[in-house]
Amino acid sequence: MTHGLWFLPLGLAIGIAGTRTWMQVRHALRAARDRAPWLLPVLAWLPLVCWILSRFIPQD
């Protein structure tokens, strides 16, 4: 069960770094109507979400 547990801190680090970058970009652009920056936090947290799903969904 502990196999692959090292990915949890890595996924959290990627998600936090991507969210911080997104907040800096959004603040720098000051354009709430621009929809492009929303993709950055989604892509940043995607590896962690996929890892969590893979822990709970049986893969045969």
PDB file of N, H, CA, C and O in Angstrom:
ATOM      1  N   MET A   1       0.818  -1.202   0.000  1.00  0.00           N
ATOM      2  CA  MET A   1       0.000   0.000   0.000  1.00  0.00           C
ATOM      3  C   MET A   1       0.860   1.263   0.000  1.00  0.00           C
ATOM      4  O   MET A   1       0.397   2.325  -0.416  1.00  0.00           O
ATOM      5  N   THR A   2       2.091   1.157   0.458  1.00  0.00           N
ATOM      6  H   THR A   2       2.467   0.295   0.796  1.00  0.00           H
ATOM      7  CA  THR A   2       2.945   2.340   0.493  1.00  0.00           C
ATOM      8  C   THR A   2       3.687   2.545  -0.820  1.00  0.00           C
ATOM      9  O   THR A   2       4.425   3.519  -0.974  1.00  0.00           O
ATOM     10  N   HIS A   3       3.496   1.641  -1.758  1.00  0.00           N
ATOM     11  H   HIS A   3       2.896   0.851  -1.633  1.00  0.00           H
ATOM     12  CA  HIS A   3       4.153   1.768  -3.050  1.00  0.00           C
ATOM     13  C   HIS A   3       3.627   3.006  -3.772  1.00  0.00           C
ATOM     14  O   HIS A   3       2.420   3.134  -3.977  1.00  0.00           O
ATOM     15  N   GLY A   4       4.500   3.897  -4.150  1.00  0.00           N
ATOM     16  H   GLY A   4       5.481   3.793  -3.983  1.00  0.00           H
ATOM     17  CA  GLY A   4       4.090   5.106  -4.856  1.00  0.00           C
ATOM     18  C   GLY A   4       3.671   6.235  -3.938  1.00  0.00           C
ATOM     19  O   GLY A   4       3.170   7.258  -4.406  1.00  0.00           O
ATOM     20  N   LEU A   5       3.867   6.069  -2.636  1.00  0.00           N
ATOM     21  H   LEU A   5       4.274   5.238  -2.256  1.00  0.00           H
ATOM     22  CA  LEU A   5       3.468   7.107  -1.692  1.00  0.00           C
ATOM     23  C   LEU A   5       4.361   8.347  -1.799  1.00  0.00           C
ATOM     24  O   LEU A   5       3.990   9.422  -1.330  1.00  0.00           O
ATOM     25  N   TRP A   6       5.518   8.198  -2.407  1.00  0.00           N
ATOM     26  H   TRP A   6       5.819   7.324  -2.789  1.00  0.00           H
ATOM     27  CA  TRP A   6       6.425   9.322  -2.608  1.00  0.00           C
ATOM     28  C   TRP A   6       5.822  10.376  -3.527  1.00  0.00           C
ATOM     29  O   TRP A   6       6.269  11.523  -3.536  1.00  0.00           O
ATOM     30  N   PHE A   7       4.802   9.990  -4.305  1.00  0.00           N
ATOM     31  H   PHE A   7       4.439   9.058  -4.298  1.00  0.00           H
ATOM     32  CA  PHE A   7       4.214  10.923  -5.263  1.00  0.00           C
ATOM     33  C   PHE A   7       3.336  11.966  -4.580  1.00  0.00           C
ATOM     34  O   PHE A   7       3.092  13.030  -5.150  1.00  0.00           O
ATOM     35  N   LEU A   8       2.857  11.682  -3.370  1.00  0.00           N
ATOM     36  H   LEU A   8       3.055  10.818  -2.907  1.00  0.00           H
ATOM     37  CA  LEU A   8       2.003  12.637  -2.663  1.00  0.00           C
ATOM     38  C   LEU A   8       2.708  13.975  -2.430  1.00  0.00           C
ATOM     39  O   LEU A   8       2.158  15.007  -2.816  1.00  0.00           O
ATOM     40  N   PRO A   9       3.893  14.012  -1.820  1.00  0.00           N
ATOM     41  CA  PRO A   9       4.546  15.324  -1.660  1.00  0.00           C
ATOM     42  C   PRO A   9       4.942  15.964  -2.997  1.00  0.00           C
ATOM     43  O   PRO A   9       4.918  17.187  -3.133  1.00  0.00           O
ATOM     44  N   LEU A  10       5.299  15.146  -3.964  1.00  0.00           N
ATOM     45  H   LEU A  10       5.318  14.153  -3.853  1.00  0.00           H
ATOM     46  CA  LEU A  10       5.643  15.677  -5.280  1.00  0.00           C
ATOM     47  C   LEU A  10       4.429  16.313  -5.948  1.00  0.00           C
ATOM     48  O   LEU A  10       4.525  17.408  -6.502  1.00  0.00           O
ATOM     49  N   GLY A  11       3.294  15.634  -5.897  1.00  0.00           N
ATOM     50  H   GLY A  11       3.215  14.745  -5.447  1.00  0.00           H
ATOM     51  CA  GLY A  11       2.063  16.175  -6.475  1.00  0.00           C
ATOM     52  C   GLY A  11       1.609  17.443  -5.771  1.00  0.00           C
ATOM     53  O   GLY A  11       1.139  18.384  -6.411  1.00  0.00           O
ATOM     54  N   LEU A  12       1.751  17.463  -4.447  1.00  0.00           N
ATOM     55  H   LEU A  12       2.132  16.699  -3.928  1.00  0.00           H
ATOM     56  CA  LEU A  12       1.407  18.675  -3.701  1.00  0.00           C
ATOM     57  C   LEU A  12       2.320  19.831  -4.077  1.00  0.00           C
ATOM     58  O   LEU A  12       1.860  20.961  -4.239  1.00  0.00           O
ATOM     59  N   ALA A  13       3.605  19.557  -4.216  1.00  0.00           N
ATOM     60  H   ALA A  13       3.979  18.639  -4.084  1.00  0.00           H
ATOM     61  CA  ALA A  13       4.552  20.612  -4.591  1.00  0.00           C
ATOM     62  C   ALA A  13       4.243  21.171  -5.977  1.00  0.00           C
ATOM     63  O   ALA A  13       4.301  22.382  -6.187  1.00  0.00           O
ATOM     64  N   ILE A  14       3.915  20.290  -6.920  1.00  0.00           N
ATOM     65  H   ILE A  14       3.868  19.306  -6.749  1.00  0.00           H
ATOM     66  CA  ILE A  14       3.579  20.734  -8.275  1.00  0.00           C
ATOM     67  C   ILE A  14       2.299  21.577  -8.249  1.00  0.00           C
ATOM     68  O   ILE A  14       2.223  22.620  -8.897  1.00  0.00           O
ATOM     69  N   GLY A  15       1.303  21.119  -7.500  1.00  0.00           N
ATOM     70  H   GLY A  15       1.365  20.271  -6.973  1.00  0.00           H
ATOM     71  CA  GLY A  15       0.041  21.852  -7.408  1.00  0.00           C
ATOM     72  C   GLY A  15       0.200  23.215  -6.766  1.00  0.00           C
ATOM     73  O   GLY A  15      -0.363  24.201  -7.241  1.00  0.00           O
ATOM     74  N   ILE A  16       0.962  23.272  -5.691  1.00  0.00           N
ATOM     75  H   ILE A  16       1.420  22.471  -5.305  1.00  0.00           H
ATOM     76  CA  ILE A  16       1.177  24.549  -4.998  1.00  0.00           C
ATOM     77  C   ILE A  16       1.979  25.509  -5.872  1.00  0.00           C
ATOM     78  O   ILE A  16       1.655  26.694  -5.958  1.00  0.00           O
ATOM     79  N   ALA A  17       3.023  24.999  -6.519  1.00  0.00           N
ATOM     80  H   ALA A  17       3.286  24.037  -6.450  1.00  0.00           H
ATOM     81  CA  ALA A  17       3.836  25.855  -7.394  1.00  0.00           C
ATOM     82  C   ALA A  17       3.010  26.384  -8.567  1.00  0.00           C
ATOM     83  O   ALA A  17       3.122  27.554  -8.933  1.00  0.00           O
ATOM     84  N   GLY A  18       2.188  25.528  -9.147  1.00  0.00           N
ATOM     85  H   GLY A  18       2.097  24.578  -8.850  1.00  0.00           H
ATOM     86  CA  GLY A  18       1.349  25.971 -10.268  1.00  0.00           C
ATOM     87  C   GLY A  18       0.302  26.983  -9.842  1.00  0.00           C
ATOM     88  O   GLY A  18       0.005  27.920 -10.582  1.00  0.00           O
ATOM     89  N   THR A  19      -0.262  26.800  -8.649  1.00  0.00           N
ATOM     90  H   THR A  19      -0.021  26.039  -8.048  1.00  0.00           H
ATOM     91  CA  THR A  19      -1.258  27.741  -8.145  1.00  0.00           C
ATOM     92  C   THR A  19      -0.623  29.094  -7.831  1.00  0.00           C
ATOM     93  O   THR A  19      -1.204  30.139  -8.125  1.00  0.00           O
ATOM     94  N   ARG A  20       0.563  29.074  -7.238  1.00  0.00           N
ATOM     95  H   ARG A  20       1.035  28.226  -6.999  1.00  0.00           H
ATOM     96  CA  ARG A  20       1.258  30.340  -6.944  1.00  0.00           C
ATOM     97  C   ARG A  20       1.614  31.074  -8.228  1.00  0.00           C
ATOM     98  O   ARG A  20       1.483  32.295  -8.305  1.00  0.00           O
ATOM     99  N   THR A  21       2.062  30.336  -9.234  1.00  0.00           N
ATOM    100  H   THR A  21       2.169  29.343  -9.172  1.00  0.00           H
ATOM    101  CA  THR A  21       2.390  30.950 -10.522  1.00  0.00           C
ATOM    102  C   THR A  21       1.146  31.544 -11.157  1.00  0.00           C
ATOM    103  O   THR A  21       1.184  32.648 -11.698  1.00  0.00           O
ATOM    104  N   TRP A  22       0.037  30.806 -11.090  1.00  0.00           N
ATOM    105  H   TRP A  22       0.006  29.909 -10.650  1.00  0.00           H
ATOM    106  CA  TRP A  22      -1.224  31.285 -11.640  1.00  0.00           C
ATOM    107  C   TRP A  22      -1.674  32.565 -10.947  1.00  0.00           C
ATOM    108  O   TRP A  22      -2.152  33.489 -11.604  1.00  0.00           O
ATOM    109  N   MET A  23      -1.525  32.627  -9.629  1.00  0.00           N
ATOM    110  H   MET A  23      -1.137  31.876  -9.095  1.00  0.00           H
ATOM    111  CA  MET A  23      -1.925  33.829  -8.896  1.00  0.00           C
ATOM    112  C   MET A  23      -1.050  35.022  -9.285  1.00  0.00           C
ATOM    113  O   MET A  23      -1.545  36.145  -9.386  1.00  0.00           O
ATOM    114  N   GLN A  24       0.233  34.791  -9.501  1.00  0.00           N
ATOM    115  H   GLN A  24       0.635  33.880  -9.419  1.00  0.00           H
ATOM    116  CA  GLN A  24       1.121  35.869  -9.914  1.00  0.00           C
ATOM    117  C   GLN A  24       0.785  36.355 -11.326  1.00  0.00           C
ATOM    118  O   GLN A  24       0.792  37.557 -11.591  1.00  0.00           O
ATOM    119  N   VAL A  25       0.496  35.427 -12.220  1.00  0.00           N
ATOM    120  H   VAL A  25       0.491  34.450 -12.005  1.00  0.00           H
ATOM    121  CA  VAL A  25       0.135  35.799 -13.595  1.00  0.00           C
ATOM    122  C   VAL A  25      -1.182  36.561 -13.601  1.00  0.00           C
ATOM    123  O   VAL A  25      -1.312  37.572 -14.291  1.00  0.00           O
ATOM    124  N   ARG A  26      -2.148  36.087 -12.845  1.00  0.00           N
ATOM    125  H   ARG A  26      -2.042  35.265 -12.284  1.00  0.00           H
ATOM    126  CA  ARG A  26      -3.452  36.743 -12.792  1.00  0.00           C
ATOM    127  C   ARG A  26      -3.327  38.147 -12.218  1.00  0.00           C
ATOM    128  O   ARG A  26      -3.970  39.084 -12.691  1.00  0.00           O
ATOM    129  N   HIS A  27      -2.494  38.277 -11.195  1.00  0.00           N
ATOM    130  H   HIS A  27      -1.972  37.515 -10.811  1.00  0.00           H
ATOM    131  CA  HIS A  27      -2.283  39.597 -10.602  1.00  0.00           C
ATOM    132  C   HIS A  27      -1.552  40.521 -11.576  1.00  0.00           C
ATOM    133  O   HIS A  27      -1.862  41.710 -11.655  1.00  0.00           O
ATOM    134  N   ALA A  28      -0.592  39.982 -12.310  1.00  0.00           N
ATOM    135  H   ALA A  28      -0.340  39.017 -12.245  1.00  0.00           H
ATOM    136  CA  ALA A  28       0.171  40.800 -13.261  1.00  0.00           C
ATOM    137  C   ALA A  28      -0.701  41.248 -14.439  1.00  0.00           C
ATOM    138  O   ALA A  28      -0.579  42.377 -14.914  1.00  0.00           O
ATOM    139  N   LEU A  29      -1.572  40.363 -14.901  1.00  0.00           N
ATOM    140  H   LEU A  29      -1.672  39.446 -14.515  1.00  0.00           H
ATOM    141  CA  LEU A  29      -2.423  40.717 -16.039  1.00  0.00           C
ATOM    142  C   LEU A  29      -3.569  41.634 -15.636  1.00  0.00           C
ATOM    143  O   LEU A  29      -3.984  42.497 -16.410  1.00  0.00           O
ATOM    144  N   ARG A  30      -4.074  41.448 -14.435  1.00  0.00           N
ATOM    145  H   ARG A  30      -3.737  40.747 -13.806  1.00  0.00           H
ATOM    146  CA  ARG A  30      -5.224  42.212 -13.931  1.00  0.00           C
ATOM    147  C   ARG A  30      -6.403  42.152 -14.901  1.00  0.00           C
ATOM    148  O   ARG A  30      -7.143  43.124 -15.058  1.00  0.00           O
ATOM    149  N   ALA A  31      -6.563  41.025 -15.533  1.00  0.00           N
ATOM    150  H   ALA A  31      -5.962  40.236 -15.406  1.00  0.00           H
ATOM    151  CA  ALA A  31      -7.662  40.860 -16.490  1.00  0.00           C
ATOM    152  C   ALA A  31      -8.514  39.684 -16.038  1.00  0.00           C
ATOM    153  O   ALA A  31      -8.176  38.531 -16.307  1.00  0.00           O
ATOM    154  N   ALA A  32      -9.595  39.964 -15.367  1.00  0.00           N
ATOM    155  H   ALA A  32      -9.870  40.901 -15.149  1.00  0.00           H
ATOM    156  CA  ALA A  32     -10.474  38.913 -14.869  1.00  0.00           C
ATOM    157  C   ALA A  32     -11.243  38.234 -15.999  1.00  0.00           C
ATOM    158  O   ALA A  32     -11.726  37.113 -15.837  1.00  0.00           O
ATOM    159  N   ARG A  33     -11.355  38.902 -17.130  1.00  0.00           N
ATOM    160  H   ARG A  33     -10.963  39.813 -17.261  1.00  0.00           H
ATOM    161  CA  ARG A  33     -12.126  38.343 -18.242  1.00  0.00           C
ATOM    162  C   ARG A  33     -11.303  37.407 -19.113  1.00  0.00           C
ATOM    163  O   ARG A  33     -11.855  36.670 -19.930  1.00  0.00           O
ATOM    164  N   ASP A  34      -9.998  37.433 -18.943  1.00  0.00           N
ATOM    165  H   ASP A  34      -9.550  38.032 -18.279  1.00  0.00           H
ATOM    166  CA  ASP A  34      -9.143  36.550 -19.735  1.00  0.00           C
ATOM    167  C   ASP A  34      -9.277  35.132 -19.190  1.00  0.00           C
ATOM    168  O   ASP A  34      -9.053  34.906 -18.001  1.00  0.00           O
ATOM    169  N   ARG A  35      -9.633  34.196 -20.027  1.00  0.00           N
ATOM    170  H   ARG A  35      -9.815  34.380 -20.993  1.00  0.00           H
ATOM    171  CA  ARG A  35      -9.903  32.839 -19.563  1.00  0.00           C
ATOM    172  C   ARG A  35      -8.718  31.898 -19.707  1.00  0.00           C
ATOM    173  O   ARG A  35      -8.803  30.751 -19.268  1.00  0.00           O
ATOM    174  N   ALA A  36      -7.634  32.330 -20.296  1.00  0.00           N
ATOM    175  H   ALA A  36      -7.565  33.262 -20.653  1.00  0.00           H
ATOM    176  CA  ALA A  36      -6.479  31.456 -20.511  1.00  0.00           C
ATOM    177  C   ALA A  36      -5.783  31.037 -19.215  1.00  0.00           C
ATOM    178  O   ALA A  36      -5.403  29.871 -19.106  1.00  0.00           O
ATOM    179  N   PRO A  37      -5.592  31.917 -18.225  1.00  0.00           N
ATOM    180  CA  PRO A  37      -4.844  31.500 -17.038  1.00  0.00           C
ATOM    181  C   PRO A  37      -5.532  30.430 -16.186  1.00  0.00           C
ATOM    182  O   PRO A  37      -4.868  29.846 -15.330  1.00  0.00           O
ATOM    183  N   TRP A  38      -6.802  30.147 -16.369  1.00  0.00           N
ATOM    184  H   TRP A  38      -7.341  30.622 -17.065  1.00  0.00           H
ATOM    185  CA  TRP A  38      -7.465  29.129 -15.554  1.00  0.00           C
ATOM    186  C   TRP A  38      -6.895  27.742 -15.832  1.00  0.00           C
ATOM    187  O   TRP A  38      -7.021  26.839 -15.005  1.00  0.00           O
ATOM    188  N   LEU A  39      -6.272  27.572 -16.989  1.00  0.00           N
ATOM    189  H   LEU A  39      -6.170  28.306 -17.661  1.00  0.00           H
ATOM    190  CA  LEU A  39      -5.738  26.272 -17.350  1.00  0.00           C
ATOM    191  C   LEU A  39      -4.525  25.888 -16.503  1.00  0.00           C
ATOM    192  O   LEU A  39      -4.276  24.702 -16.287  1.00  0.00           O
ATOM    193  N   LEU A  40      -3.782  26.858 -16.031  1.00  0.00           N
ATOM    194  H   LEU A  40      -3.984  27.821 -16.206  1.00  0.00           H
ATOM    195  CA  LEU A  40      -2.576  26.582 -15.254  1.00  0.00           C
ATOM    196  C   LEU A  40      -2.861  25.848 -13.943  1.00  0.00           C
ATOM    197  O   LEU A  40      -2.209  24.835 -13.691  1.00  0.00           O
ATOM    198  N   PRO A  41      -3.789  26.290 -13.095  1.00  0.00           N
ATOM    199  CA  PRO A  41      -4.029  25.509 -11.870  1.00  0.00           C
ATOM    200  C   PRO A  41      -4.645  24.142 -12.152  1.00  0.00           C
ATOM    201  O   PRO A  41      -4.410  23.186 -11.414  1.00  0.00           O
ATOM    202  N   VAL A  42      -5.426  24.054 -13.213  1.00  0.00           N
ATOM    203  H   VAL A  42      -5.617  24.831 -13.813  1.00  0.00           H
ATOM    204  CA  VAL A  42      -6.011  22.751 -13.564  1.00  0.00           C
ATOM    205  C   VAL A  42      -4.907  21.764 -13.922  1.00  0.00           C
ATOM    206  O   VAL A  42      -4.900  20.629 -13.446  1.00  0.00           O
ATOM    207  N   LEU A  43      -3.979  22.204 -14.761  1.00  0.00           N
ATOM    208  H   LEU A  43      -3.985  23.126 -15.148  1.00  0.00           H
ATOM    209  CA  LEU A  43      -2.873  21.334 -15.150  1.00  0.00           C
ATOM    210  C   LEU A  43      -1.917  21.069 -13.985  1.00  0.00           C
ATOM    211  O   LEU A  43      -1.299  20.006 -13.922  1.00  0.00           O
ATOM    212  N   ALA A  44      -1.792  22.022 -13.070  1.00  0.00           N
ATOM    213  H   ALA A  44      -2.294  22.885 -13.121  1.00  0.00           H
ATOM    214  CA  ALA A  44      -0.891  21.845 -11.935  1.00  0.00           C
ATOM    215  C   ALA A  44      -1.411  20.790 -10.965  1.00  0.00           C
ATOM    216  O   ALA A  44      -0.621  20.024 -10.414  1.00  0.00           O
ATOM    217  N   TRP A  45      -2.716  20.735 -10.746  1.00  0.00           N
ATOM    218  H   TRP A  45      -3.358  21.357 -11.194  1.00  0.00           H
ATOM    219  CA  TRP A  45      -3.286  19.782  -9.786  1.00  0.00           C
ATOM    220  C   TRP A  45      -3.676  18.457 -10.423  1.00  0.00           C
ATOM    221  O   TRP A  45      -3.994  17.507  -9.709  1.00  0.00           O
ATOM    222  N   LEU A  46      -3.659  18.370 -11.745  1.00  0.00           N
ATOM    223  H   LEU A  46      -3.401  19.142 -12.325  1.00  0.00           H
ATOM    224  CA  LEU A  46      -4.061  17.149 -12.439  1.00  0.00           C
ATOM    225  C   LEU A  46      -3.229  15.915 -12.061  1.00  0.00           C
ATOM    226  O   LEU A  46      -3.813  14.847 -11.878  1.00  0.00           O
ATOM    227  N   PRO A  47      -1.901  16.006 -11.935  1.00  0.00           N
ATOM    228  CA  PRO A  47      -1.149  14.803 -11.547  1.00  0.00           C
ATOM    229  C   PRO A  47      -1.559  14.247 -10.185  1.00  0.00           C
ATOM    230  O   PRO A  47      -1.649  13.032 -10.012  1.00  0.00           O
ATOM    231  N   LEU A  48      -1.807  15.133  -9.219  1.00  0.00           N
ATOM    232  H   LEU A  48      -1.734  16.121  -9.360  1.00  0.00           H
ATOM    233  CA  LEU A  48      -2.216  14.674  -7.891  1.00  0.00           C
ATOM    234  C   LEU A  48      -3.607  14.055  -7.931  1.00  0.00           C
ATOM    235  O   LEU A  48      -3.851  13.032  -7.292  1.00  0.00           O
ATOM    236  N   VAL A  49      -4.509  14.665  -8.673  1.00  0.00           N
ATOM    237  H   VAL A  49      -4.310  15.496  -9.192  1.00  0.00           H
ATOM    238  CA  VAL A  49      -5.863  14.120  -8.788  1.00  0.00           C
ATOM    239  C   VAL A  49      -5.825  12.741  -9.444  1.00  0.00           C
ATOM    240  O   VAL A  49      -6.509  11.821  -8.996  1.00  0.00           O
ATOM    241  N   CYS A  50      -5.040  12.598 -10.488  1.00  0.00           N
ATOM    242  H   CYS A  50      -4.484  13.345 -10.852  1.00  0.00           H
ATOM    243  CA  CYS A  50      -4.929  11.292 -11.154  1.00  0.00           C
ATOM    244  C   CYS A  50      -4.308  10.258 -10.223  1.00  0.00           C
ATOM    245  O   CYS A  50      -4.734   9.103 -10.214  1.00  0.00           O
ATOM    246  N   TRP A  51      -3.312  10.656  -9.444  1.00  0.00           N
ATOM    247  H   TRP A  51      -2.967  11.595  -9.451  1.00  0.00           H
ATOM    248  CA  TRP A  51      -2.688   9.728  -8.501  1.00  0.00           C
ATOM    249  C   TRP A  51      -3.683   9.289  -7.436  1.00  0.00           C
ATOM    250  O   TRP A  51      -3.751   8.106  -7.100  1.00  0.00           O
ATOM    251  N   ILE A  52      -4.457  10.233  -6.902  1.00  0.00           N
ATOM    252  H   ILE A  52      -4.403  11.194  -7.175  1.00  0.00           H
ATOM    253  CA  ILE A  52      -5.458   9.889  -5.877  1.00  0.00           C
ATOM    254  C   ILE A  52      -6.507   8.950  -6.463  1.00  0.00           C
ATOM    255  O   ILE A  52      -6.894   7.974  -5.821  1.00  0.00           O
ATOM    256  N   LEU A  53      -6.964   9.238  -7.671  1.00  0.00           N
ATOM    257  H   LEU A  53      -6.649  10.031  -8.193  1.00  0.00           H
ATOM    258  CA  LEU A  53      -7.947   8.360  -8.304  1.00  0.00           C
ATOM    259  C   LEU A  53      -7.379   6.966  -8.538  1.00  0.00           C
ATOM    260  O   LEU A  53      -8.089   5.970  -8.393  1.00  0.00           O
ATOM    261  N   SER A  54      -6.119   6.893  -8.896  1.00  0.00           N
ATOM    262  H   SER A  54      -5.542   7.702  -9.014  1.00  0.00           H
ATOM    263  CA  SER A  54      -5.516   5.585  -9.139  1.00  0.00           C
ATOM    264  C   SER A  54      -5.354   4.781  -7.851  1.00  0.00           C
ATOM    265  O   SER A  54      -5.265   3.554  -7.897  1.00  0.00           O
ATOM    266  N   ARG A  55      -5.314   5.455  -6.712  1.00  0.00           N
ATOM    267  H   ARG A  55      -5.386   6.452  -6.676  1.00  0.00           H
ATOM    268  CA  ARG A  55      -5.197   4.750  -5.425  1.00  0.00           C
ATOM    269  C   ARG A  55      -6.526   4.106  -5.036  1.00  0.00           C
ATOM    270  O   ARG A  55      -6.536   3.076  -4.361  1.00  0.00           O
ATOM    271  N   PHE A  56      -7.658   4.704  -5.456  1.00  0.00           N
ATOM    272  H   PHE A  56      -7.650   5.541  -6.004  1.00  0.00           H
ATOM    273  CA  PHE A  56      -8.956   4.225  -5.038  1.00  0.00           C
ATOM    274  C   PHE A  56      -9.700   3.410  -6.087  1.00  0.00           C
ATOM    275  O   PHE A  56     -10.612   2.657  -5.746  1.00  0.00           O
ATOM    276  N   ILE A  57      -9.333   3.544  -7.344  1.00  0.00           N
ATOM    277  H   ILE A  57      -8.592   4.156  -7.622  1.00  0.00           H
ATOM    278  CA  ILE A  57      -9.981   2.788  -8.406  1.00  0.00           C
ATOM    279  C   ILE A  57      -9.152   1.545  -8.685  1.00  0.00           C
ATOM    280  O   ILE A  57      -7.979   1.649  -9.045  1.00  0.00           O
ATOM    281  N   PRO A  58      -9.748   0.376  -8.525  1.00  0.00           N
ATOM    282  CA  PRO A  58      -8.968  -0.852  -8.772  1.00  0.00           C
ATOM    283  C   PRO A  58      -8.567  -0.984 -10.249  1.00  0.00           C
ATOM    284  O   PRO A  58      -9.366  -0.747 -11.155  1.00  0.00           O
ATOM    285  N   GLN A  59      -7.325  -1.363 -10.452  1.00  0.00           N
ATOM    286  H   GLN A  59      -6.677  -1.555  -9.716  1.00  0.00           H
ATOM    287  CA  GLN A  59      -6.812  -1.528 -11.802  1.00  0.00           C
ATOM    288  C   GLN A  59      -6.367  -2.982 -11.966  1.00  0.00           C
ATOM    289  O   GLN A  59      -5.374  -3.417 -11.383  1.00  0.00           O
ATOM    290  N   ASP A  60      -7.108  -3.696 -12.750  1.00  0.00           N
ATOM    291  H   ASP A  60      -7.915  -3.343 -13.224  1.00  0.00           H
ATOM    292  CA  ASP A  60      -6.809  -5.112 -12.955  1.00  0.00           C
ATOM    293  C   ASP A  60      -6.090  -5.363 -14.250  1.00  0.00           C
ATOM    294  O   ASP A  60      -5.769  -6.508 -14.565  1.00  0.00           O
TER     295      ASP A  60
END
